[in-house]
Amino acid sequence: MSKEATVLFDIPGPRARARNRALGIAVTVGLAAILAALVWRLAAKDQFAGKYWTPFTEWTVWRHLIIPGLLNTLKAAAVATVLALLFGIVFGLARLSEHWWIRVPAGAVVEFFRGIPLLILIFLAFFVPNKISPQIAESQFGQLQRVSVDYFFSIFGVESNAGVVTVPAFAAVVFGLTMYNGSVLAEVVRAGVLSIPKGQAEAAYSIGLRKNGVMRLILLPQAITVMMPAIVSQIVVLLKDTALGFIIAYPELLSAGFRQVPANYSNNLLQAGIVVAIIYIAINMSVSRLATWLEARSRRSRKTAAKTMGTGGAPPVAGVGVGEQAVPST
């Protein structure tokens, strides 16, 4: 905490510091008491018995359930993160367009997918094509049209045979994560670009840069540093939201570790939840550490951090020594 007073913060005096210490001690004691009571109740219910924790010491459980679920979670999160970032950049910049025919549709798409719960998006992506595609295939579709449909969906990894579309659980989860989190990231990109002072763009325009160059060379490099904390937070949310794939039986970490392990080993639901939670915490902390390193690296980069003028004033004019003045020619 800064020791200097600001407009919104005054340095606490002796009485205020003593009161804050007393409140801190009281809160700490209260939380410790709640934790002790929780541990006591769990011990009374025999939840610390070895039979509930033994399955997580067996390599078979990790090999056939937890590790495959973890890999499925990471695979879906990695693909959805890349696609969501691309979606967010494209639609975030589109919302900043001066052309209404680009700005308005982009805003409608972002608000639509940002307003729908992710669980519903995953559900619709998985069930709607499976329900309507047989009816389309049985309609007056020609053979050429059915082949075109098959080829179109095969590009995205979706199975299609004679116009009948079958969406894999992985594709449905990635679609939902991409559209929802991409819409949120689009707002992050738009807010990040708008947070850069207008003088930056005006100075770039004054030296002859066009809008594309201003955005690519001036605004985006600075906005990335500003947006990094929000982007990391959204990636962490995306990683945790892969657990919603349980609605379509996607075998991710939560489904494998929290549902299948208790169903096959001693009904240890609480213990499975603790183990899965620790794994999620470790992954999210790793992502946050990586993002912190990238943010620090970008701040040190010359492309994203401009040099500030020193206390000695403006740099000397070419051909004029320090302490001398430039004499205008007549």
N, C-alpha and C positions, 0 to 999 in steps of 0.2 A: 504494500500500500504506500502511496506517495505521502511524504511527510509535509508537503507544501499544501497550503490551503488553496482551494479553487472556488469558482462561483457556486458550485453545487455541493461542496464539501468543506467543512470547517474542522480544523484539528481539534480532537476531543481534549478536554481539560482533565485534571486529575480525577474529579468525581465521575465524569463520563467514562474514563478508562476503567475505573474501578467497577462501575455498573456493567460495562461490557464484559469484563472478566467474570463477574458473578453470573451474568446471563449465559456466557459460554460454558462455565462449569456446570450450571444447572441443566443446560441442554445436553451436554455430554453425559452427565449422570443419568438423565432420563432415557437417552438412547441406549446406554449400557444396560439399564434396568429392563427395557423392553427386549433387548437382545437376549439377556439372561433368562427372562421369562419364556421366550420362544424356545431357547435351547432346552430348558427344563421340561416344557410341555412335549417337545419332540422326544426327549429321553424317556419321559413317562410312557409315551406311546411306542417305545422300543424301535424308534426310527433310525437309531445309530447302530443297529445290529449288523453284524458282518454279512449276513445273508443278503441284505439289500444292496450292499456295495460290491460284493464279490463279482457279479457279472461284468463290471467295468474293469476288472483286473484280468479278464480273459481275452486273449488275442482274437478268438473267434468272433466275439461280439464287435470288436473294433473293425475287424477285417470285413465282415459280411453286412454290418449295419451302419455303424457310426462313420467310418471312413468313406464308404460309397455315398452316404447321405451328405457328408461334408463336401465331397468333390462335386456332387450335383448342385449344392448350394453355391459353391464358388463359381462353377461353370455358368449357371444362370445369372449370377450377380455380375460376373465379368462381361458377358455378352450384353446384358441389359445396361450396364454402366456405359459402355462404349456407344451403344445406340442412343441412350438417353442424352449423353453429352452432345452427340451430333444433332439430335432433335432439338435440344435446348439452344444450341448455338444458332442453328438455321432459323428457328421460329422466334428466338429472342431478337436477332438482328432484323428479321422480317417485320416485327412489331415496331421497329424504329424507322422503317422505310418512310420516305416522303410520299410514296404513291399509295393512295387509299386502297386500290385494288390488290395490293400486297398486304398492307397493314391490317385491314379489316378482316379478311379471311384468316390470317395468321392469328389474330386475337381471338376469333371465334373458335378456332381449333384448340388453342391453349386453354381458354376458359372452359370449353366443353370437357376435355379430358382431365382438367384439374378439378372439376366439380363432381366427377363420378368417383365413388369409392373404388379403390383398387380391387377389392374382392369381387365386385360386380364386373369389372373389366376382364379379370381372369376368367370368371365364369362364362361371360358372353363370348369371349374369344375361343373358348374350348367347345361350348355346346351349340352356339348358333350355327356355325358352318356344318357341324355334324347333323343338325336337324333339317336345314333347308337345302343342302346340296343334293340329297337324293331326289327331292322334288324337282329341282332344276334339271338334274340329269334325265329324269323321266319326261320332261317337257319336250318342246319342239326344238331342242338343241341338235344341231347337225354334228356329224362326226368331226369335222374340222374344228368346230367351236369347242367340242369336248377335249380334243387334243390340245388346243390353245389353253384351256383352263388348266389341264394337267401340267403343262409346261410352266405356266405362270406360277402356280403354287409350289412346284418343285424347286423353284429358285429360292424360296424362303424356307425350304426344309419341310414343307407341309405335304403330306401324302395325298395324292389325288389319282383316282382311277375312273376313267370314263365319266368325268365330271362330278364324281362323288368325292367330297373333300373330307379327309380325316386329319384333324389337328392334333399333333402330339402334345402331351402335357407340357413338355419343355417349351415349345413354341408359344403356347398360350400364356405361360408364366412370363416369358420374356416380353411378349407383346404388352401385357398389362403393366409390367414394371417400366417398360420403355415409355409408353404413352403417358402414364401418370407422372413418373419422376421427370421425364423429359419436359412436360408442361411446367412443372415447378422450376426446373433449371432454366427454362426459357425466361421466366420472370426474374430469376437471379441474374441472368446475362443482361437483360434489359435494364434492371436496376443498377448493375455494376457499371455499365457504359454510361448511364445517365448520372452516376455519382462523380464522374470525372469533370472537373471544372470546365466551363464552356470556353474559357480562354485558351485551353489546349487546342481545341478544334479550330478556333478562330486564328490562332497563330499558325497552325498548319495550313489553313486555307490561304493565309496571307503570303506564304512562300510558294504557292502554286500547286499544292497537293490537291488531288481530287478526293471525292468522298470515299472512294474505295481505299485509297492510300491513307487517308486520315484515320479510317476505322482500323485498317490492318496494321499500320505502323505506329500510330499515336495512341488511340483510345483503347483497343483491345489489350495490348501488352500491359498497360497500367491497370485496366479493369480486372485482369486475371488475378493480380495480387489482392485486389479488394474482394473479389468473389470467392477466393480459395476457401475461407472458413465455411461459407454457406454451401459450397459445392461438396466439401468433405462431409458436412453434416447430412446432406441429402444422399450421398453415397452410402453412408452408414445406415440411413433409413431404408434405402433400397436393399441393402444386404439383409437386413432383418425382415423385410417384407417378402423375401423369398419363401418364408414359412407359410405364407398364405396359399402356396401351391397345394396344401393338403386338401383343399376343396375339390381338386381334380386328380387326387392321388399321385401327385408328383413326389418322387422319393427323395425329398431333401432332408437336411439334418434334423429338423424338429420332428418330422414324421418318423424318421428312422430311430432317432435316439429317445424321443419322448413318448412315442406311441408303440412302436414295435418292440423295443426292449422291455418295457413293463408288461406288455402282453405276453411275453415269452419267458420272463425271468422274475418270479417272486412278487409281481405287482409292485415294483419299486418306483412308483410314479414320481414321488418327491425327489428321490436320489437321481433319477434320470433327468429331471428338470434342472437340478443343480449342476450336473455335469455338462448338459447342453448349454446352460447359461454361461458357464465358465469358458466354453469353447467360443461362443459368440463374443464374449467380452474380449478374449484374447485376439480374435480376428479384428474386431472394431478398433482396439487399441493399436494394433499394427497398422491399420489403414490410417488412423489419425497421426501416428508417428511419421509415416511416409509422407503424408500431406504436409505436416509441419516442416519436414526437411525440404520438400519441394518449394514451399512458400519462402523459407529462408534463402534457398538458392536463387529463387526468382527475384527476391529483393536485392540480392548482391549482383544480379546480372545487369550489365550495362544497358540491355534492351528495355528493361522494365523499371530501372531506377535512374533518374536523371541527376546529374551532378548539380549541387547547389552552389550559389555564388559565395565566395569566402568573405571574410570581414574586411578585406582590403579594397572592396569596391569592385567596379567593373574591370575586366581585363584590359591591358594596355592596347592601344591602337597600333597596328603594324607600322614599324618604322619610327615609333615614338618611344623614348626611354621612360622608365618608371620615374614618376615625379615631374615629368615634363608635360606640356600641353600641346595638343595638336593645333597648329596655326593654319587657318583656312587659306587656301590659295586665292589670289586675287586675279 
